[in-house]
Amino acid sequence: MIAGLLCALGAGMLWGLVFVTPLVLGDYPGLMLAIGRYIAFGVLAVSLAWFDRRTLARLERSDWIEAFKLAAIGNLLYYTTLASAIQLAGAPLPTLIIGTLPVVIAVCANLVDRRTAGGGVPWRRLALPLAAMAGGLLLVHGDTAGRAGADGPAGAGYLLGIASAVCALACWTWYPIRNGHWLRARGAGLSRAWATAQGLATLPLALLAALGYGLWDGLAGAGGSGFPWPLGARPALFVGMMLTLGLAASWLGTLLWNHASARLPAALMGQLIVFETLAALLYAFIWHGRWPSAAETAGIVLLTTGVLLGVRVFGRK
């Protein structure tokens, strides 16, 4: 339990870097950040595959198909739809939708586990931690929405942005449940190789996405797109940030999450994704050079309390 919790905490701290990157590279489209991140992840996975070559060689065709599914939905589609949602609908409402992930994943995972013999926990025992986490998320993101105001985009683009946020929520709800079940079905010892396998599966998908985006941007550029393809106006910073995300947020974060998934129940893993939200808040406060407001502080306390209550529930089980 302790080892799994520490791995989940480390993964959340690394994944929080993903949310500060758009602040540092604010002049880059979200899709470009997604493509750059996962190309870097794939290239690093190719170099790291040598260390797990024997384990990777034992993976069957069905395992590689699963890796491609996880890479396509949990990596590229999730981050692309998340970035698109923020661009189309503004940050507050899509962030609120994505911020419900710990609660949504915990509920969905427990629904799945309760269908198996001896799986899951009674809903009455999950009610208090889920309520605390939901309240914390509402406080934090409600305060953020109040700061941003209600002057975001409207019309069809706004509705498409909300649909994109819901799609991102569905992608990242499906990914940890499916990934955790795959790992637990095969036992411990595959965490690092499985993280590398997902990186190898992500690379061709990201390259195809880059090719498609390049063709689209070339056509749109004639109409005044203005984006300096392929590395943008600050290529050195862009490449450095993408390599950092590829190694720290994607590969190492996935490795730590795989370690945690092999040791902890799926519904508890859903709650522990709250570490990513807390890390993103910490990095955002540092970036903006301010302390959290009273509402944000209360929300963070509720989020942390919900996680501790969830650990207690599953620890007893």
Secondary structure, DSSP 4 states (H G I P E B T S, - for coil): -HHHHHHHHHHHHHHTHHHHHHHHTTTS-HHHHHHHHHHHHHHHHHHHGGGGHHHHHT--HHHHHHHHHHIIIIIIIHHHHHHHHHHHH-SHHHHHHHTTHHHHHHHHHHHHHTTSTT-S--HHHHHHHHHHHHHHHHHHHHHHHHHH-S----SHHHHHHHHHHHHHHHHHHHHHHHHHHHHHHH-TT-HHHHHHHHHHHHHHHHHHHHHHHHHHHHHHHTTT----TTT-S-HHHHHHHHHHIIIIIIIIHHHHHHHHHTTS-HHHHHHHTHHHHHHHHHHHHHHHT----HHHHHHHHHHHHHHHHHHHHHHH-
